Amino acid sequence: MFYDEAMMNTYNMVKQRFIKKWINTLHMLDSSIEHPLNVTERKNAIRLSSDLAIAATRSGSTVWSRALISRSGNKTTNKPMARRILKKARNRMKNRCNTLRRNGNFTAKSGTRKRTDLLKSLVPGGEVIDDKDYLIRETLDYIVYLRAQVDVMRTVAAIDLVTGNLTNDRRNK
Amino acid sequence: MLEGLVSQESLSLNSMDMSVLERLKWVQQQQQQLQQVVYQSSNNSHELLQILQFHGSNNDDLLQSSFSPFQMLGSGFGPNYNIGFGPPHEAMDECISRTSSCHMEPVDTIEVLLKTGEENRAIALKNKRNPEVKTRGEEKTEKKIKVEAETESSMKGKSNMRNTEASSDTSKETSKKASEIQKLDYIHVRARRGQATDRHSLAERARREKISKKMKYLQDIVPGCNKVTGKAGMLDEIINYVQCLQRQVEFLSMKLAVLNPELELAVEDVSVKQFQAYFTNVVASKQSIMVDVPLFPLDQQGSLDLSAINPNQTTSIEAPSASWETQSQSLYNTSSLGFQY
């Protein structure tokens, strides 16, 4: 085993918490939207629930998690659902984002500046962060949780594939 | 043996009259020695601390270059610091495998381990001047590592980042206490040859050091970042990686949408327990997920199998849907079959 056992345990716990929350958010979303849905809408719903769940798993002290919830809250037609997940933090985040838009955009002067701006656009809530040191710390945290999200989704998709094949076999018999 | 060498060289190197060439040669020598030391012994934390500190007493460029062997073998040292297993050779293999692109491995250990090393460096920079201070700093760093190990082990229930943040907080606290004990009011940083010593440039330099530290952590998290040098290149890699992960999430959610006509995960409530069992049982995490999935129901403990087959068990969430019941039963009844995709 190459990794530290304690690290692996915490990473696994993160994944466990994430999947519990994901199931919750998916249920909430399912009850609040009208059926039937086409594939794209289903995909958006799954993506939304997944993002909300991963942000809720990292709830609180990171900028990216609050920004993700705020951003997802705007996308869903059913705002009370998003608000249910993280009330205060979301509103806090929203106010900050508005002030930044008022200040305007900066033109990138050097290669590093351009890339920093691009990174800011990728990491949710990055635009609000001025300190480059803090931005990189946020990116670090975000990458770890994004990895966890991808790992879990990949596992679930694989299992889905298996069960899908099995039910098809059963039906075809 | 090494201690004698270290103390001797430190005296000669503290004079600023030494030319850059000589310093570089010395650093190369030290690097070779370091590598030898590392390969010979695996549980060498005491000497390594000394070496780390000593390197910290010179300027940052040299330190960075000499720190690169540590980076490579960081994962080998980490277990030695904290738990004490894992020879350096495995770490080398891991580093080699990590540089291959598009292969995702959890690298969370590295953050903490490198943070351990980085904190040592920070302390060493602060305690530059006195050789006496050095020995006291040694004890501090050892204390710190113990503190970090304790905090790590005691915080298993919390997230990764909180772990590292808390451990770095405790280490900062201990470093503050230690500096009080030594009655140093200011952070003494020796200016490099030909550099300005006014407050602003020093603060600027400290800020830049922090940023470069963080870039190093990211280097270890993002695979394939080791080859690239310079801020722009590393930022490129990081941006690429984040985009890649986000695209994966997008693709996986599309895949799930295709596979689930009813907007429910085929794996639900009851299987949350199995997921937990799956994640805790993952010892051979190097295998691909697809290979593990057929084994997943077989790895169950006896009690979990029973709970899986019985869909009427109440859980903390809601009752499973009808489709899930049939699916779960089919999954576990046919678990003995081989899966082929």
Interface residues (C-beta under 8 A of the other chain):
Chain A: M1 F2 Y3 D4 E5 A6 M7 M8 N9 T10 Y11 N12 M13 V14 K15 Q16 I19 K20 W22 I23 N24 L26 H27 L29 D30 H35 L37 V39 T40 R42 K43 N44 A45 I46 R47 S50 D51 T57 R58 S61 T62 G111 T112 R115 T116 L118 L119 L122 V123 K132 D133 I136 R137 T139 L140 D141 Y142 I143 V144 L146 R147 Q149 V150 D151 M153 R154 T155 V156 A157 A158 I159 D160 L161 V162 T163 G164 N165 L166 T167 R170
Chain B: S75 G78 P79 N82 I83 G86 E90 A91 E94 M104 P106 D108 T109 E111 V112 L113 E152 S153 M155 K156 G157 K158 S159 N160 M161 R162 N163 R207 K210 I211 K214 M215 Y217 L218 I221 V222 K231 A232 L235 D236 I238 I239 Y241 V242 Q243 L245 Q246 Q248 V249 E250 L252 S253 M254 K255 L256 A257 V258 L259 N260 L263 E264 L265 A266 V267 E268 D269 V272 F275 Q276 Y278 F279 T280 V282 V283 S285 I289 M290 V293 P294 F296 I317 E318 T326 Q327 S328 S330 L331 T334 F339 Y341
